[in-house]
Amino acid sequence: MPPSNESASAQTVAAPRAWLRREQRTLLLLLGILLLGLFVRGIYVGAIVKFNSAPSYDGIFFNQLALSLLQGNGMTTADNLPTAFRTPGYPFFLASLYALFGPSATVARGANIVLGALTAVLLFPLGVELFRRRRIGWLGALFGALYPILIYITGEIYSEILAIFLATLALVLYAAELRRPSRWRPPLAGLILGIELMVRPNIVFALPFIVLWFFLCATRSHALQLAAWLAVMLALFSVPWSIRNYAVFGEFIPLTTQAGVKIWQGNNALADGSGLEPTPETWRDGPVPDRFFMGWKALGEPESSRRFMNVAVTWMQTHPVETAMLVPQKILRLWSPMSFTTRSSRQLPPIPFEILLMPWLIFLGTALWGMIVYRRQWRRLFGLYALLLAVNLEAALTFGGTRYALPMTPALLLLSAAGIDWLWVRMAPQRWRRAALPTA
């Protein structure tokens, strides 16, 4: 018997109500994950790091640059020399916060807490868009809120937290755009990656893979549109910075003068896969750099970068076997759960490797299993693989360490969630299963 008009009308009304109830539950759960991320990060920073403790290592330089910008001195070092060693994105971000709330480490770490928690929330829509399964999105968001290394880095005034947030947001927009094309997402996603380029210029390693993702998942015209918007937005930020650098240094510096020392740190006679510091014990090619990583004051930053690069390239050319043998060591350090190339004085006492190793291997195992289970969807997931490929390529060229693996954590968290979801569906009691297996 066909349904009556009354029952059809009731179903029409019930469908929007059911959708609204589901979306309300989604918003409440996302709010819960946001609060969880804020809570654990706030407890860590408050109890271990202390909100207003002095910056350390790279944080000292970032903080000094932000204060210089706030005082109207531009991108200058503590000795009042103009610098292009760091791109201006993160110093401008800190300077903006300091202008609004006061120049304080508490303000910087408070922003880290908020950005870290928001990144965890963003893993939900990213997981849903890429894997087409809400549970993977939920697991990824929960993992993002509780992932120990992301919590640890919250206490440091480094650019990673902001960079990971921007990269994750851009991936969310691109994943949605590749599924449902729109007019506003391509320029917005390109804008976010343009900002990301100024925050962490090593995103350049990921850009070719991201463009390849466009061509793997979209029509040619759509992919070209996405690539064009990305190129325009990257130029919008990099060109003014390059013009400034030419005006200051008299030569073309598209992003940073840091490339030379980064290559040398991982490629020299004493290299062991980590990043060495140019000290009297490690530098063997003339006078020791008197400006540490920035080189020699008499040479200036651009020439210092070239000197570091020339020494590194010469060593690699004369020691090709040793150079090749360093690559596995760099990758191993990159994937280690506790290979910090620089250690903060506030860092927790080292956890015994035997205790940390098994959970880490389980995490990596579930991520690998997620890749295997969804291997037929590799084109759709290539945005995640772009992060993995870029980070490993950079480490192979420079050096590895746990901190430098942070940009690929969104990919690992979601792949691990996918692997755990598959195992749950296969192994959980029948009454707990709510979804079919993904296509393997």
N, C-alpha and C positions, 0 to 999 in steps of 0.2 A: 504494500500500500504506500503510495507516495506521501511524503510528509505534508501535514496540514500547514496552512498559512501561518497559524499561531506558532507551531514548532519551528518553522523556518525563520520566522521573525525572532524567536527566542535565541536561535543559534547565531543569527546575525548580530544580536546585541551581546551575546556571551563571548564571541571571539575577541572584540576589542577589550572587553573587561579582562579576559584571561591574559591577553598581551600586556595590558597595563599592570596587572598583578605581577607578571614575570619581570617586567622592567623595573617595577618598584623593588622587587627582591634583588635584582641585579644592582641597583643603585645602593641599596642598603649593604649588600655584601662588599661592593667596591669601597664604600665608606669605611667598613670594618677593616679591610685590608690597608686602606690609607692610614687609619688610626693605629693599626698594628705596626706599620712601617715607621710612623712618627714615634711611637712609644719605644720600640726597641732601639732606635737610633738615638733618641733623646736620653735614654737610660745609659747607653754606652758612652756617649759624649759627656754627659753629666758626671757619671761615676768613675770613668777611666781617664778620659782625656782632659776633662774640665773645659767648660765653654770658652773661657777667656785666656787659656794658656797660650803661650807664645807660638807663632808658626814655626815650622821646622823645614829644613831642606828647601825644596822648590817653593813651599809656602812662603818662605821669607822673601823670595824674589817677587812672587805674585803680589804679596801684600805691599811691598815697597813700590812696585809699579802702580798699583791702585792709588796709593797715597800721592805719588807723583802726579798722576792724572787729576786727582782731586784738588791738588794745589795749583793746577794750571801749568805744570812743567812738561806735560806730554809724556811720552814713553822714554823716560830717562832712568839711569841706574842710580844707585846710592851715591856714586861719585860724580853725579850730574852729567854723565855722558849719554847721548842718545843711543838707543839700542833697538835692534830688530831681532834679538836673540829669541824673544817670545813674541808670538802674534798677539794683537791687542784685545782679542775677544774676552778672555777671562779677566784681565785687569780692568777693562771697561765695565764688566759685570760687577766686580767687587766695588769699583769706584761709584757706580750707581747706587749700590746698596749702602755704602758708607755715606753718600750724600743724603740719602733718605733717613737712615737710622743711626748714623754716627760711625766713625772708623773704629771698629772693634772686631776682634776675632770671634766674639760671640755672634755677631751679625753674620759673618761668613759661614760659621758652622751651623747656625740656624737655617740659613739658606740651603746648605747641604742636606740637612735633615728633611726639609720639605721636598727638595728635588729628588732625593733618593726614594721617598715614599711615593711620590707621583710617578716615578719610573716604574715602580712595582705595579701600580694601577694600570699603566699603559700596556703592560704585558698581557692583560686580559684581552683588550680588543685586537692586539697583534696576534695572539694565539688563535682567537676565533677567526680572524680574516685568513690566516695562513693555513690552519689545520681544519677549519670548518667544524670545530668541536669546542663547545663552551667549557667542558671540563678541563681541557688542556689549557685554555685561557685562565681558568680559575687556579689551577695548580701552578702555572707559570707566575701569576701575580703573587700567590702565597710564597713561592720560593723567592721571588724578588724581594719581598718584604723581610725575609729571614736569612738571606744569603750572607754568610759571615764576612766575606771579603768586601762586599758592598757596605756592610755596616762598619767595618774597620776604616775604610777610606773616608767615611763621613767625618771622622775626626781630623782629617788633614785638609789644609786649605790648598787643595790641588784642583786642577781643571777637569779631572776625570768625571766627577759627579755631574757637572753641567753638560759635559760632552756626551756622556751615556744617555742622559735625559733627552738631549736634542736628537741624537741618532735614533733612539727608540721611537720618538715622536715622528720623525721623518719616515721610518719604516712603516708605522701605523698608517700614515697618509698614503704612502705609495702602495701598500698592500690593498687598501680600500680602493684606490684609484685603478689599479690593475683589474679589480673585480667589477667596479661600477664607475666608469669614467665620468668626470665632472669638469667644470671649467675652473673651479677655484683651487682644487687640491694640487695640481702641478706647480703653479707659481708658489704656493705656500710651502710645499715640501722642499722645493728648490731654495726658497728663502731660508728655511731652517738649516739646510745643509750648507748654505753660504755662511751663516753664522757659525755653524760647527767648524768650518774651515778656519775661521779666525780664532776659535777656541782651542782646537787641537788639530794642527795642520796635517797630522798623520792620517787624517781621513782621506787624503789623496790616494792612499793605497786601496781604499774601498771603492772609490768613484768609478773606475772602469768596470768593476764587477756589478755595481748597482745599475750602470747603463746596460750591461749585458742582460741583467734581470728584466729590464724593460723589453728588450727585443725577444727574450724567451717567452714572455707572458702576454704581450700585447701585439696588436697589429703594427705593421711597419710605420704607418702614419702616426699612430698613437705613441709609439716608442720614440719616434723622432721629435714629437711635440714635448714629451717628458724630458728628453735629453736636451732640447733647446732651452726649455725653461731652467733646467739645472745649470746649463752653461751661463745663461744670462745672470742668474742669481749669484753664482760663484764669482763672476766678473764684477758684479755690483759691489762686492766686499773686497776682493783681492786687488782690483785695479787702483782704488784710492790708496790702499796701503802700499802698493808698489810705487806709486807716484811719490808718496811721502818718503819712502826709503831712497828713491833716486835723488830727491831733493837733499836728503841728509847725508847720504854716503857717496853720491855721485856715480852710482851704478845700479843696474837692475837687480833687485832682490824681491822676487815675487811673494815669498812668505816669511822665511826665517833664515838667520845665519847659524842655525844650530846643526844643520845637516852634516857638516864636516866632522865635528867632534862626535856626533852620534855614530858615524861610520867608524871613526878611529877607536871609540870605546870598545867596540866588539871585534875589531880586526887589527891585532898587533901581536907582537911576540909573546906577551904575557896574557893574552886573552884566554878566558876559560868558559866563554858562553855568557857571562854577565857583562855589565858595563863598567869598565875600569875608569877610575878618575885620573886625570893628568897631573900627577904629583912627581916629586923628585925620584920616587921609587919606580914609577911606571913610565915616565917620559924619557926617551933615550935619544932624541933627535934635536940636540941643541938646547938653548935656554928653556927652562921650565916655564910654562905659561903663567904669567903673573896675574892674570884675571881668571884663573881656574878654567871652567868650561868655556868661557868666552874668549880665551886665547891670550893674546899679548896686547897690552895697551899701546905699545909703539906701532903695532901693525894695524890695529882697528879690527872690528868684527868681521867684515867681509874677507879681508886678507887672512885673518886668523882661521876662518872656516876653510879657506882654500888650503892653508898649510896643513891643518889636520887631515883634510881629504887627501892631499898629495902623499902624506906619510902613510896613510892607511892603504891607498891604492897601490903605492910602490911595494909595500909589504905583501899585499895580496898577490900582486903579479910575480913576485919573487918566491912566494910560498904558496903555490896553488893547492897543494895537497893539504897543508895545515889549514888553509882557509876553508876547504871543503869539509874537513873533519870537525871544524868548529860549528857547522850548521846544526848537526844533531844535538850538540851540547846546548846551543841557544834554544832550540825547540824544547828540549827537555826542561830547561829552566823556565821557559815560558809556561809550560803545562804543570809545573810543580805547584803544590798548594802552599808552599812556604819558602819559595826562593825569592826573597826580597833583595833587590840589588842595592837599595838604600834602606836603612832601618831607622825608624823614629825612636827617640828616647822614651816616648810615651807608649811604645808598643808593648802589648801584653807579653809576659814571659813565654818563651817558645814552647809550643805544645809538642810533646814527644811525637816524633815522626810515626812511630808505631800506632799511636792512637788516631792520628789524623789520616793516615794512609788509607785505611779500609773505607771510611765514609766517602773519601774523595774518589776512590776507584769505583765505588758503587754509583756515585753521581755521574762520573764519566761513562760508565757502562750503560746506564739508562739513557744518557744522551746519544750514545752510539746506537743503541737499540732503536731509539726514536728515528734516527736517520735511516736505519735499515727498514723499519716498518713502513715509513713514508717515502721509500726510495722512488716509487713511481710518480710521486708528486714533487720531485726535486726541482722542477722548473718554478713551481709556485713558491717553494721554500728557498729559492736561491738568494733572496734578500738576506736570510739568516746566514747562508753559506758565504755571502760576500764579506760579512764581518769576520768569520773564521779565516777565510783565505787572506784577507788584508792583514790581520794581526800576525799571522804566521809568516807572511811574506816580509813584513817589516822586521820581525825578529830575526829571520834568516839573514837579512842584509845588515842589521845592526847588532842587537843582543836581546836576550830574553830575561824574564823575571816575572814573578807573580803579579806585580802591579801592572805590568804592560799587557797582561791578558784580560784586564778589566773590560776593554771595549767589546770583547766577544761574549761577555756574560749573558746579555739578553738572549743570544742565540742558544747558548748552552742550557739555560734555564728552561726555555720552551722545548727544546729537543728532549731534555730529561723528562719534562712533564708529559710529552708525547709517548715516550717509552714507558713511563709508569702507568699512564692511562691504558695503554695496550695490555700491559700485564694485569692491571686491575680488571679489565673486561674479561680477560681469559681466566683469571684465577679467583675472582670474588664469587661468593655465593650467588646463585641465580637471582634471588630476590633483590640483590643489591645492584644488579646490572640494569642500566637505564638506556644504554645506547648500543648500537651494533658495532662490530669490529670495523676499524678503518680498512680500506683496501690495501692489501700488502703488495 
